[in-house]
């Protein structure tokens, strides 16, 4: 009885072990890629407020030019 169980269970356990080994390899490959993505996203989040500030400045300058050229109503 124990031999039958061992004969049935051992191939399944070996298959599970092989699959886990392949998954571990995939995870090792993904780790540097995830780190690069996190760094890229961090850089974008850092530069976003500066972009908004520049757009706000340009908007103010354009509004001033429009007012001086009488292209827009004065506020």
N, C-alpha and C positions, 0 to 999 in steps of 0.2 A: 504494500500500500504506500509506504513512504517513498519507495523507488518510483512508483507511478506519479506521485505528486511532484517529486523532484524532476522527473523527466518532463512533466508538463510545465512546471513553473520556471525552471532554469532558462529555457529559451526566451521566455517572456521577459524575465529579469535582464538577460543579456541584451535584448532588443531595447528595453528601457534605458539601460546603461549607455548603449551606443547612441541613442537619440539624445540623451542628456549631454553626452560628449560633443555632439554636433551643435547643440544649442549653446553650449559653453563657448565653442569656437566662434559662433555667430555673435554672441554677446561681446566677446573680446574685440571682434572687428568693429562692432557698432560703437563701442565706448569712445574712441577718438573722434569719430564722426559726430557723435552727440556733443562732445566737448566743443568742437569747432562750431557747431550750430549755436550753442549757448553763447559762445564768445561773439559770434556774428550778431545775434539778437541783442546782446548787451551793448554792442557798439551802436546799433540802430537806435536803441532806446536812449542812449546817451546823446546822440546827435539830433534826435527829433526836436527837443525844446529849442535848440539853436536855430533849426530850420524855421520853426514857428516864429521866433523872434525876428528873423530876417524877413519873413513874409509880412509880418505886422509892420515893420519899418518901411518896407516898400509900399505897402498899402497907404500908410500915412503920407509918404512922399508923393504918391500918385494923387491922392486927394488934394494935397496942397497945390500941385501943379494944375489940376483941374479947376480949382477955385481961382487961381491966378489968371488962367486963360478964360475964365468965365464959362467953362464947359459944364460946371456943376453948380448947384445953388449953394450959397454960403450957409453955414450952420449957425 
